[in-house]
Amino acid sequence: MTDDDTVRCWLVERSSYGDERMVTLVYATPEGDRHVTKQFSTNLLMKKRVTAAIDVEPARLEPVDETETRERYATEAERMAGSHSPDEEV
């Protein structure tokens, strides 16, 4: 549950690069208009819980500029919210 100081964001994208040594997780607002990106090494990620949603301070959120990306993030956030509880590991 969020409080007045945070915004619930849902996992909308997971990608690997650099021979899969780094993993990028993107969490977005339900509207898909703002997001936060987290990067982890695969070693660290294996020790960390990745949940369907996180609560983020508004100042940490970046705007999503492209309309197509906003729509994709909003669709994925809605799908995640409909099929997972926020603290469920994914």
C-alpha positions in Angstrom: 0.0 0.0 0.0 1.3 3.4 -0.8 1.2 6.4 1.5 1.1 10.1 0.6 4.8 10.3 0.0 5.1 7.5 -2.6 3.6 6.3 -5.9 2.9 2.7 -6.7 4.8 1.6 -9.8 4.5 -1.7 -11.6 7.2 -3.7 -13.3 6.7 -3.1 -17.1 10.0 -4.1 -18.6 13.0 -6.3 -17.9 16.0 -6.4 -20.2 19.5 -7.8 -20.2 22.6 -6.5 -21.9 26.4 -7.0 -21.9 26.3 -10.7 -22.3 23.4 -10.6 -19.8 25.7 -9.4 -17.0 23.5 -6.4 -16.3 19.7 -6.5 -16.0 17.5 -3.4 -16.3 14.1 -3.3 -14.6 11.6 -0.5 -15.4 8.8 0.2 -13.1 6.1 2.6 -14.3 3.0 4.4 -13.0 -0.4 2.9 -13.9 -0.8 5.7 -16.4 2.5 4.9 -18.0 3.6 8.5 -17.9 6.4 8.3 -15.4 9.0 5.6 -14.6 12.0 4.6 -12.6 14.8 2.4 -13.9 16.9 0.1 -11.8 20.0 -1.7 -13.0 21.5 -4.7 -11.3 24.3 -7.2 -12.0 22.9 -10.7 -12.5 24.8 -11.8 -9.3 23.1 -9.1 -7.2 19.7 -9.7 -8.9 19.8 -13.4 -7.9 20.1 -12.2 -4.2 17.3 -9.6 -4.5 13.6 -10.0 -4.5 12.0 -8.6 -7.7 8.4 -7.8 -7.0 5.5 -6.9 -9.3 5.3 -3.4 -7.8 7.4 -1.0 -5.8 6.5 2.3 -4.1 8.6 5.2 -5.3 9.0 8.8 -4.1 7.6 11.1 -6.8 10.9 13.0 -7.1 12.6 9.8 -8.3 10.2 9.3 -11.2 11.2 10.3 -14.7 8.7 11.3 -17.4 8.1 9.0 -20.3 8.3 11.1 -23.4 7.1 8.8 -26.3 3.4 8.2 -26.6 3.9 4.7 -27.8 6.1 3.9 -24.8 3.5 5.5 -22.4 0.8 3.3 -23.9 2.9 0.2 -23.7 3.8 0.9 -20.1 0.2 1.7 -19.1 -1.0 -1.6 -20.7 1.7 -3.6 -19.0 1.2 -1.9 -15.6 -2.5 -2.7 -15.9 -1.8 -6.4 -16.8 0.7 -6.7 -13.9 -1.8 -5.1 -11.4 -4.5 -7.4 -12.6 -2.5 -10.6 -12.3 -0.1 -10.0 -9.4 -0.2 -8.6 -5.9 2.3 -5.8 -5.4 4.7 -7.7 -3.2 4.6 -10.9 -5.3 8.0 -12.0 -6.7 8.1 -12.1 -10.5 
